Amino acid sequence: MQNRILQNNTEAGCMKKRILLLFLALYLNSNLISQEMSPHFIDLQRHKNTPTTPELIGDHMQQILPLQSRLKKIATPEVTVFGYLPYWIRSQAYAHLRFDLLTHIAIFSIEVNADGSLGNAHGWPWNDVINRAHSAGVKVILTATLFSGSDILTLISNPTYKQRFFEGIKAKMVGGQADGVNIDFEGGRSSGWPAKINAFMAELTDYLHREIPGSEVSFAAPVINWGQDFDLPGLAQSCDYLFIMGYAFWGSWSTTSGPNSPLTGPGHNISSSLNSDYNIVVQNTPDRLVLGLPYYGHHWKTATGDAGSSVIEFMASTFFSSSQPGSETYGLLWHESSQTPWYKYHDGDTWHQVWFDDDSSLGLKYDFAMSKNLRGVGMWALGYDGARQELWNLIDFKFGSGQQPVPTMPLSLRILHNDATSVKVEFEAATRATGYFIYRSSDGLTFTDSLYQPGTSGVVDNLQADSLYFFRMRAVNATGLSAPTEVLAAVPKNTVFQTLVVNGFDRTAGTNNTLDYIRQHAQAIHAAGFGFSSASNEAIYRNQVSLCDFKVVDWILGDESTADDTFNSIEQDSIKVFLDSGGRLFVSGSEIGWDLQEKGSSADRDFYHNYLKADYVDDAPNGQKATYYSLNPVGNSGIGGSEIFTFDDGSQGTFEIDWPDAIRPMNGSDFFMEYTGVVSASSGGAGVLFKGLFPGATADTGAVATLAVPFETIYPQEKREMLMADILEFLSSGIEDSDNSNTDKVPDSFSLLQNYPNPFNSRTTIAYELPLPGSVELVLFNIRGEKVWRTTQNHESGGQYSIKWHGQNSAGLTVSSGIYYYRVRFAAENGQIYRQSRRMSFLK
C-alpha cells in the first residue's frame, strides 16, 4: 500500500511539473505575441472614431494658466505620480480625477506620421485639463504616438523628418503651455534600432531642453526587453526618464487565463523586469524610472474555473470601475503566485474569469517600486476607475497625506419593515470603518437628520405610520466619511410588508445616475397606498434579503446595461425562484433586452424570454435614436387607461432615454404599452405583461410586467403615480392578504383613508379601517351633492378593507371628469355610529 501511495504521489508530482512546464510555455508564447500588441495601441485603435470628450477641452477661448506651485506636496522626497489621460474617457470619470494626488498628467495623444508631421491632435490644447492641472501644480505632458515599426524607423533615420517632428511638437507644447513630451513609439525592430532610437531621444531631449527650458522628455518603454531590442541603460540616459509599461503580460492573445501585471511568479513579471531587464538602470539611475501599472484587466471565457485555465474566447479588456464591483458580486479570489486578484463565475455551461488589479495588488507593486528607489509610479489609464475612490485613496496613503484612507462605502444596504413606527437598517461592514451614520429624509433630496450607528444593523424608530421616509448611509473613521450610499426608502405600516423595491441601477459611466431614483418609485407606491421595504441589488445576490419574503417586487434598472449587468446569474436565479413560487415582479429599464438578448449568453436569453416574457426587437423604436419619447396603453389590461405617458428627453431632471429597447410579447405575455406612433406588432412596443405559471411553477400563479422605459423617467408625477397604481393592481390582484386588504390586525379606531391613486383616470382604491364589527356603507357624491354610486350595506368584522371604484355611476356609465366626494357610514355593533368623508379627483 505504501509503495502504491508513493507511486501515485510521484506520478502526481510529475503531472504537476508537466502542467507547470506547459503553463510556462504557454505564458512565454503569449508574451512573445504581447510585445506587438500594446494596450496603448489597442485602446487607441478601439477609439479611433471616438471624439474627444468635450469636458476635457473646455473652452478654447479660455486663457491657459501657467504652471503653479503645488497645492499639496505628494511626498517627501517628491515621488512622481504619472497618469495617462486618454481623450475618450467619459466626463463623469474626468470629474472624479484627483489632481491634488498627481504630479504629471499625460495627454493621450497627438498622433505622429512617418515624415515627422503631426496628425490627429484630438482637440489639443485641452484648456480645461491644462488649467485644472496647472492650478494644482501638476505638469501637463503631451504624448506623441506612433505604432508602426517601419514608420518609426523612417522618421528617426531621416534628419529632415526628425527636425519637422521636433519643431511640430515644440509648437504644440508652446501653444498649450505643456510641460513636457512623452514619446510612445512602439513596434520598432531592426538592425541598429537600439542606437537609432537612443540617438533620436537624445537629440529631442537636447532640443526641447534648449528651446523650452525646464521641459521634460520621457519614453514609454516595454516592461520586458524582448530580443534585446533596446539598450535600456542608454535609453534611460538619452532622456529624463522612462515610463515602464508594467502590464499586458496576459491579454487578448493569451491561450490561458492569467494576471495582467504579475508582481511575482513563474516566467516574466514585474519583479523580474526590474531585477533583470532594468537591473543596470535600477542600480545606477533609479530616478530615471517610473513604474506604470494598469487600471484595467481582462475577461475570458475559459474551459474550467481554475486559474490558468485554457481560454475559449477573449471577451474584453475590463476597467477597474467594472471589475471591482464584479468581484464584489461573485467573490474576490487571490492568486498567490502573481499577487493579483481575480474572480470567476459560471454562466449556463460556460466559465468566465476576470483578472485585474485592485488597491491590494497595486499597493504591493507601489511598495516594490519604492524599495528600488524609483522616480515614481504611473498608470494606464486615468479614468478607468470611473467614479470609484479606492485607487485614489491608495495613492494618498502611499504618496500623499499618509493618512489611513476614509472607509469604503457600506454595501448591501437594506431598509426593512420592523413595525408601524420603525424600520430596520442593515448593511455590510465597510473596510476601515469605526462607525456609521444613518441619514433620514422626507423627500430623498435633503438629509438633515442623522443617527450614529456603531454596528451593521439598527432600528430607526419614532417614525409616523404610513409615512414615506428615505435613507442613506456613510461610514466613518478618524480620517473622515465615506462616500454616501445610494438612497433607499420605506413606509412603516401597520400591516405586514409584502412589497419590496430593489435598486439595481448601479451604472455611473455614460449616464446621469444620481443614485436616488428610488424617489419616483417610492412616491408612486406610497401614493397607491402600499407599504414597502427596499434593498440594493447587492443584498439580493448576497442572500441577505430573500425575494420570496415578499409578494410584489419593483426592480429598478434605469439604463443599466452590459458593462454593469442588468441581471447577473445570481439575481436571475433569485427571480426565477420568486416567480416560480407565485411572486409578482415589475421591472423597468431601457437596456434590459439589449443586455440579456442582444449581447447576452444563452442563459441570459432564456431568462429574458421565459421569465421576463419579452423578446428584444431593436435598440430603439424603429431603430431611431432620440426620436420617441411617449407611450400609450394597449391591450386589455386596463393599465394606464387612455392616457399618453411621456418620458425624459433629457430636460426633465432625470436622464435622457434616447435608446429605449423595442420589445414584443413572448411565451404567453401580452403588450400593455407601446411607443406612440410606432407599430408595435412589427417594430416592437414598450411593455409586456404576463400572469400565470412560470416554467418552474407547479401551482402558484406568478406575474411579471416588463417595461422598456425606466419608470422614474416618466413625467409628470401624477401620471407616474397613476401608472404605478395600475401596475400594482395588476400584480397584486389575486394575492391573498394583500397590503390593502389585510384583516389580521384589528385597528384601534375607525379611519377612512385617502383614495389611491389620486387623481386617477381608470380606477381607484378606497380603504377604511374598522375597530369593531358592524355595518358599512360607502356612498360617492359629485360636487353638486348628488349621489353617483353606492355599495350595499355589508356586515364586516373589525379589520382593514378596501373597495375599488372604476369611475362609473350606478348605471354603469363613466362619469365626467371632476371632483368627487366619498363617505363611509359605519354602524358598530355596540351602537356607535361613525361617519367620515374625503375628496378625490377623476380625470378621463
N, C-alpha and C positions, 0 to 999 in steps of 0.2 A: 504493500500500500504506500509506504513512504517513497519507494522508488517511482511509483506511478505519479504521486504528487509532485516529486522533484522533476519528473519528465514533463508533466503538464505545466509546471511553473517555468521550466526552461523554454518550452515551446511558446508560452505566453510572453516571456521576456523577449524572445526572438521576434515574435509578432509585433510587439510594441516598438522594437528597434526598426523593423521594416516599415511600420506606419510612420515613425518619426522621420526616417530617411525619405519616404515618399512625400510627406508633408514638406520637408525641407526642399526637396527637388521641385515640387510644385511652386513653393514660395519663391525660390530663386528664378524659376522660369517666369513667374508672374512679374517679378520686379524687372526682368530684362525688358518686358513689354512696357512697364510703367514709365521707364525713362523717356519714352516717346510720347507719353500722354499726361502732361502736366495738368493738374486741376485748374490752374490759371487759364490754360488754353481751352480745356473742355468747357469751363464755365463761360468763357468769352464767346466760344462758338455757339453755345446754347442760347446766349442772349444777344447774338449779333443783330437781330432785328428789334431788340427791346430799346425803346427810347430812354434817355437818361431821366431819372426821377426828378420832376421839376423842383421839388423842395431842396435838392442838393444845389441846384444852380442859383435859385433865388432870383433876384432882380439884377440883371447885368448893368443897370443904371446905378446901382448902389455902389458907393465908394468902397474900394478894397482897403482894409485896415492893415497896417504893418504888424509884424510880429511883436507881441507884448511880452513883458516879463511873466513868468509862470505864476498863475494864481495859487497853485498848490504844488509844492515840490513832491515829486513821485517818491523819492527815497534819498537817503544819504549813505554812500555816494549815489549820484544820479544813475538810474537804470533806464535804459531805453525801452519804451513800450511802443512798438511799431505796428500799426494796423493798416492793412489794405482795405480801402473803401470802394467797392465796385459800383459802377454807375447804375446798376439795376436794382440795388437794394430798395425795399419799399419805404415809403415815407414814415410809416409807423416805427419801423426798425431804426431809421435815422433819428427819429425824435427821442429815442432812448440811448443814443450814444453818450458816453461819459467822457467828454473832452478833458475833464479835470484829471482823468486817470491815464491819459495818453501823453506821449512826448512827440510822436510822429504819426501823421495820417497820410497814407499814400493813395493819391487819386488814381483809380484804375479805370481806364487807361487812355493814353494817347498812342494810337497805332502808327507804326513806322513802316515805310516802304523800302525796298531794296536799294533804291537810288538815293536814300537819305532824306527824302521828302517825308513830311508828316501827313498821315491820313486822317481817319476819323478821330476827332478830339473829344467826342461825346459831350459837347456843351461847355468845354473849358473856356473861360475860367468859371469855376463853381463859386460864385460870390458868397453864397450863404455858408458853405463849408469853410471857405477860407477865413471869413470874418469870425465865425464861431471858434475856429481853431486858433487863429492868431490872438483873439481876445483872451483865450485861456493859456496862451504861451505855448501852443502846440505847433510844431513845424509842419508845413504842408509840402509833401513830396510828390512830384509828378512821376508816374510810372510810364515808361516807354516800352511798348511790347512789340516783339517780332518773333514769330514761331515757325519760321521756315529756315532750315539749316542752310540751304543754298542761298536764300536771300540775305541771311546774316553774313555769310562769307563774302557775298558780293559787296555788301555795304562796308564791312570793316577792312576790305582789301583795296578799296578804291579811295584815294585821297580826296577827290572831288566830292564823292558821295559822303564821306566822313565829315568834311567841312560843312556840307549842306545840312547834315543832321545836327552838328554842333551848334550852328547858327540858328537853326529852326527851334531846337529845344531851348536854347537860351532865350529866344524871343517869346516862347510860350511861358517860360518861367518869369521873365520880366513883366509880361502882360498880366499875369495873375499873382505877382509877388510870391511865387513859390520859393521854398527854401532849399530845394534840392531835387535831384532826379534819381529814380531807381530804374536800372536797366534790367528788364525782364526779357532777355533774348534766349530762347530755348530751341534746341534741335541741332546746334552746330556740331558736326562730327566730320573731321577730315584731317589729313596730314597737315601739321603746322597749326592746327586750331588753337591749342593752349597758348602759344606765343602770340598769335594774332589777336585773340580776344583780350589777353593781358595788355598788349600794346595799345589796343583801342581804348580800353578803360583808363589806362594811364594818361593817354592824350586827352580824353574827355575830362578827366579829373583836373588836369593841369589847366585846361582851357576854362572850365567853369570856375575854378578857384581864382583864376586871374580876372575873368570878366565879371563874376558875381562873388566878391569876397564873402566868406562865411558860408557859402553854399555847400551842400553835402552831395556826394556821389556814392551810390551803393549799387550792388548787383544781386539779383535773385539767383542763388546758387543751388545746385542739386544737393540733396541730403546724402546721396551715395555717388562717389566718383566712378561711375561705370566706365570700364575700359581705360581708366586714367585719362579721360578726355580733357580734364582740367589740370592745370598746375595751380592747385588751390592756395598754397602759400604765396605764390607770385600774384595770383588774382587778388588776394586779400591786401597785398601791398600796393596794388595798382589803383585802389580806390579807398574811400573812407571806411567802408565796412561791407560785409556780405550778409544778406538775409538768407539763412539756410531754410529751404522749403522742407520742413521736417514732417512730411506727410506723403500720402499716396504709396505707402508700402503695399497696400491692397487696393483694389479698385474694380472698375467695370470689366477689366481684362482678366481678373483672377478666376481660377478654376476651383478655389476653395474659399470659404469664408475666413475672415481674419481681421486683425486690427489695422486701422488706417495709419496709426502712429505709435507703434510699439516702443516702449521705453527699454525693454529687455526682451530676452527670448532667443530662440534659435535663429541663425542667419543674421540678416541685417536688421538693425534697429537704431533708435536714437543714440543709445549708449555706444554702440559700435561705430557709429558715424563720427561722434566727437572723439572717441578714443583711437580711431584708426584713420578714417578718411581725412579728418581735420586735426589730427594729432599735433602736427607741427605748428599749425596756426594757434591751437589751444595752448600749446606750451610757450610760444613766443609772443603772440599778439592777440590774446583772447578778447581784447577790447575792440577787435575788428569783426566780431561775430555776433549776429543776432539770431537766436533760435526761433524760427517760425513754427507755429503749431496750428492744428486745424480746429475750426469751429464747425466742422461738417463730418459726416460719416458715410457709411454705405449700407444699403439694404439689398439682400439677396433672397431669392427662393433657393432652398437647399434640400438635399436629399434626406437629411436627418436633422435632428435638433442639436447635434453635438457640435462643439466648437471645432472649426476646421473641416466641417462637412463639405463634400463636393457640391459645387454650385450648379443648380438647374438653370437659373436665369438671374441676371443682374437687373434689379428693379429701378434703382435710382440712387443718386447721392442724396443724403438727408442732412438738413440743417439741424444744429443743436436745438433750435426752437421747436422742432417736432420730435426729435429723438428723445429728449429728456422726458416730455410727457408720455411718450410711448413706453419708456422704461418704467414709468410710474404705473402704467396700465398693466403691463404684462409681467413685471417683476425684473428688477435690475440684477444682472449677473456680473461677476468679476472674473476676468481672465488673468490668473496669477502669473502666467508665463510672460505676458506682454504688459501687465499692469494697466489694463484698459477695461472699460465696461462694455457690456453688450446685453442684448435681450433677444428672446425668441418667442414665437407664437405659432400655433397650428391653425390654419385656415382651411377647413374641409380636409382634403387629403394632402395638403402641402405645408411644409415647414417654411417659415420665414425667419431670417436672422438680420438684426441691425447692430452694427458695430460703430461706436462713436467715441468721443472724448467728453468727459464732464469735469466738474471742478476738482474731483479727486485725482483723476489721471493727469490733468493739466497741472495741478499743483505739484505732483511728483516731478514732472518734467521741468517746471519752473525751478524747483529746488535743485535739480541736476544741473541746469544751466548756470545757476548762481554758484554752485560748488566748483564750476570750471572758470569762474570769474569772467563770464562772457559779458559783452556790452549790454545785452538785454534780451528781451523776448518779443515775439510778434505773433500775428495771427492772420490766417486766411479763413474767413474774412469778416470784417466788421459788419454787423447787421445780420449775420447768420444765426445769432442768438435771439433775434426778434426783440420782444419787449422783456425777455427774462433777465433777471439780475444776478444769477448765480456766478457767472463768469466775471462780471464786473466786480462783484464782492470779493472774488478770489484775488483779482489784481490789486484791489485796495488793501487787502490783508497782506499780500506778499510784497507789494512795491509802493503802497500808498501810506495810509494812516497807520497801518499795522494793527488796527483795532480788529477785534472779533467782528465779523460781519453781522448785520442785523439778522434776525431769524428769517427762515424761509416762511412762505405764506402757509397758513394752515390748509390742509387738504380735506377732501371728503366731507365738506360741511353739510349738515342736515338740520332742519328746523322741524321738530316733530310735535304732534299733539301730546299734551300732558293732561290738562283738564280745562274747565270752562274759562279759567282766568290765567293760564300759564302754558308755556311751551318748553320743550326740552331742546337744548342746543348741544349738538355733538359734532366732533371733528377729530382728525388725526393730529397727533403731536407734531409740531413744527421743529425742524432742526435748529438748535441753539436758542430755543425759546425758554424763558423763565416764567412766563405767564401769558395771559391772553386778555384782550379787550373785546367784549361783545357790544356792538353799536346798534341802536334801535332807531327806527324812523317810522313816521306815519305815511310818508309819501314815496319813500325809496330814493329820494334825492338828497335830503338834508338829514344828516345823522347827528343829532345833538345829545342824545342820551347814551351813556356808556356804562358798562358794568365790567369790573375786573373779575376774571375767572382763572384760578390757579391751575386747574386741571383741564382735561379734554372733554368734559361734559358738565353741564349745569342746567339749571332751570331759571328761566326769566318769568317772574310772577307779577302779581298785581296788575294784570292786563284786563282790558274790558272785553267781556264776552262778545262774540260775533263781530269784533272789530279787526281791521286789517293792519298787520304790522310787518315791517321789513327789517332785515337783519344783515349785517356783515361783520367780519372779524379781522383782527390783526394780532399777530404775535408780537411779543416784546422781550427785549433783554436790555442789558446795561447800555448797549450801543444805540438802540433805538427801536423803531417799529418796523415790522414787515410791511410789504405791500398789502393793501386790503384784499379780501376775498371778493368773489362775485357776490351780488346781492341775492338773498333768498327771502321768502315770505311765509307767513302762516296766518290763519284765522282761528283763534281759540273758540271752541264751540261746545255747547252742552252735549251734543251727540258724539258718538264715536266717529273719528275721522275715517273717511273712505276714499278721499281724493288725494292724489299726490302730484305735485308739479316737479318735473325733473329738468334742470337746466343743463342741456348738453351742448350749448353754444360756447365753445372754447376758442374758436378761431380768432386770432388777432391780426394776422398778416393779410393785407389786401381787403380789409373790410373796416367798418366803423363799429367795433364792439365795445360798448361802454360797460359791459358786464352787469347791466341792471335791467335787461329787457324782460325779466320776470314781472316787472311793474305792470305792463299792459295785460299780461295773462292773469296776474293776481287780482287786479282791479275788476276784470271781467268776471272771473269766477266768484269773487265776493259779491258782485252785483247780482249774480244769479242765485245767491243765497246758499252757496256751498261753503262749508269749512274745508280747510285743506292743510296738508303739510307740504314741505318742499325739500329737495335734496339736490346736490350736484350729481352729475352722472358718474363721477368717480366713486361716490358712495354706493352706487348700484353695482359697478363691476368689481368693487372690493368686497361685496357681500355684506355691507354694513346696513343696508336697507333692502328689504325684500319687496318687490313689486306686488307679490301675492298677499301682502298685508293690506292692500288697498283694492277698491273696486274699480276706480277710474284713475287713469294716469294721463296727464298732459305733458308731452315730451317736447321741449323747446330745442330747435336746431338752427334757427337763424339762417345764415348762409354757410354753415359748416359744410366742408367739402372734403375732397380726397386727402389733402395733407393732414387733416386732423381727425378723419374718420367720422362719418355721421353716426354709424353704429359699429363698434368693434365686435369681434366674435363673442366676447363675454356678454356684452349688452344684448346682442341678438339672441343668445341662449336664454337670457333672463326674460326677454319679451316673449319668446316662444312659449315658455312655461306659463307665463302670465296669461296669454291669450288662450292657450290650450285649457287653462283652468277656469275660463269664463271671465277673464278680465276685459276691461273696456279701455281702449287706447285712442287718444287724439295726438297726432304728431304733425308738426308743421315745419317746413324748411324748404329753401329754394334749390338745394343741390343734392337732395336725397337720391333721386333717380340717377343723376349723373355719377354720383359716387358708387352706389350699390350695383347699378346695372351696367352703365356705360363703361365704368372704369373698375368695376368690382370683380371678385372671383365668382366661381360657380356657386359657392356657399352664400355669398352676398346676394346674387341674383335670385337664388331660391328663397331667401328670406324676404326680399323685396316683393317677389311675385306671390308667395303663399301666405305671408303674414301681414305685410303692409298692403297686399292685394292691389298692387299697382304695376303698370307696365310703362317703362320710360319710352317716350316718343322722340323728344328733341330737347336741346339745351335751352330753348326758349320757344314760345308760341310762334309757329310758322318759321322757326329758326332765326327770328329777328330780335336782336339785342335792343333793350331800352325802347320798346315800342308799345307794349301793352301794360297798362297799369290799373286795370279794373276787372272785376269779376261779377258774374251774375249767377244766381242759383239755377239749377237744372235738375230734372228728375222729380220723383215723387216723395222725397224725404221730408219736405217741408222746411228744411234748413235754409234760413235766410229769406223766406217768403218771396217777395217780388223785388227785393232791394237790389241796388247796384253797390258793390263794395269796392272802394279804391284802396290801393296800397302805395307805399312810399316810392316816389321817383327821385328821392334824394333831397327833397325840400321840406319834408315833414318831421324831421327831428330824430328819425331812427337811422336807417341806412337804405341806400338805393337797391331795389331789386330789379336789376337790368337783365338778369339771366334766370328767370323762374322756370323750372322744369315744366315741360308739357307732358302730361301723363294720361293714361286711359285705364279703365277698369280691367281687372284680370281675376280669374278664378272665383267668379261669383259676385264680385263687387259691382257697384253702380256709380255713375257720375253723381255728384251733388253740387259741383261748382265748375264753371267754365270761364275762360277768358272772354271778355266782351269783344265781339267782332271776330271770333275765331271759331271755325267749325270743329268742335271737339271730337266728333266721331272720326275724322280723318287726320286732324292736326294735333289732337291732344287737348285735354282740359286741365283744370287746376286742382280738382279734388275728387276723391273716390271714397266710398264707404261700404262697409260690409257688416252684417250681423248674422252669425250662425256658428257652425262648428269649424274650428281650425284643424289643420292636419293631424295634430296630436291629441285632439279632444275626443272624448267618448260620449259625454252627455252635457257638458257645460257650454252654454251659448256665450260666445265672446263677441266683441265688436271692435272695429277699427275705423277711424276717419283719418285719411291721409290728405293733407293739404300742401300743395307745392309752392305756396306763398307763406313766408313766415307770418304767423298770426299777429305778432307785435307790430308789423308794419302796416296793418290795416287801419284806416282812419275814416272818420273821426271816432272818438271814444264811444259815442252812443251806438254807432254801427258795430264796432268791435264787441261791445257788450251784448248786443242783440245776437250776433253770430255765435258767440261763446255759449249763450244760454240755450240756443237751439242745438248746438253740438252736444252739450252736456245732457240735454233732454234725450236726444237720440241715444247717447251712450248709456245713460243711467236707467232708461226705461226697461222694465223687466227685472231690475235688480231688487231683491227683497231687502227691506230695511235700509233704503237709501237715505242719504243725509236729510232730505226734506220730507221724509215720512216715517221717521224713527219713533216708535212708541214705547221703547224700552224704558225711558226715563220720564217720569211724570213731572211736569213743570210745577213751580211753586205758585204761579199766578197766571191769570188769563192774559194773553197777549195776541194782538193781531200784527203780523209782521208786514213790512213793506214788500209789495209785489216785486218779482224779478223775472225777466229784466224789466226795466222801466227807464225810458219809454220802450215800447215793443211794437212789433208790426204783424206778428202772426199768432203768437201765444204768449201767455204769461202765467206765472205760478203765484198763487195767493196762499200763504201759510199762516197757521194760527196754533196757539198752544192752550190746552185746557188743563186746569189743575184738578178737576173733578169730573165724574161722569155727568152727562146732561144732553140736552137737545140743542142742535146747532143749525142755524140758517144763515146763508150768505146771499146778500142782495147787491146788485150793481145798479147805479143811477147815472144818468147823463148830467150835464152841467145845469140843466133846467129842473133837475129833481125827479125826472121821470124814470120809472123802473125799466131797466133794459133786460136784465137776466137775473134769475134766482135759482138756488138749489132747493130741493125738497128738504124738509126738516129731517135731520138724521140724529139718532141717538148714538153718542160716541162715548168711549171711556176716556179717562184722563190720559193725555199724551200730546204728541205733536202731529199735525195733519197738514195736508196741502191739497189744493184744488186748482186745476188748470182751466183757464178761460181762453178761448180761441178767437175772441173779438167778434162774437156773433150774439145776436139777440135771442130771445126765447123762441122766435120763429125760425131760427137757423140762418138768418141773413146777416151778412157782415155789416157792422155798424160803421158810422162815419168816424173819420179821424177827429181827435179832440181829447178833452179832459173828462175823465170818469171817476166816480167815487165807488168804493166798495165798503160794505158794512157787514159785520158779523154780529148776530144776536145769539148769546149763549145763555140758556136757562139751565142752571146747575140743579142737580137732584136735591140739594139742601135748600132750594127755594131762592137762591140768589140769582139775579139777572145781570148779565154783563153785556155792554154794547161798546163797539169801537169801530171807527171809520178811518179810511186812508184814501189818498188821491193817487191817480195814475194817468199816464198819457198813452193813447193809442195812435199809432202812425201807420197809415196804409202805404 
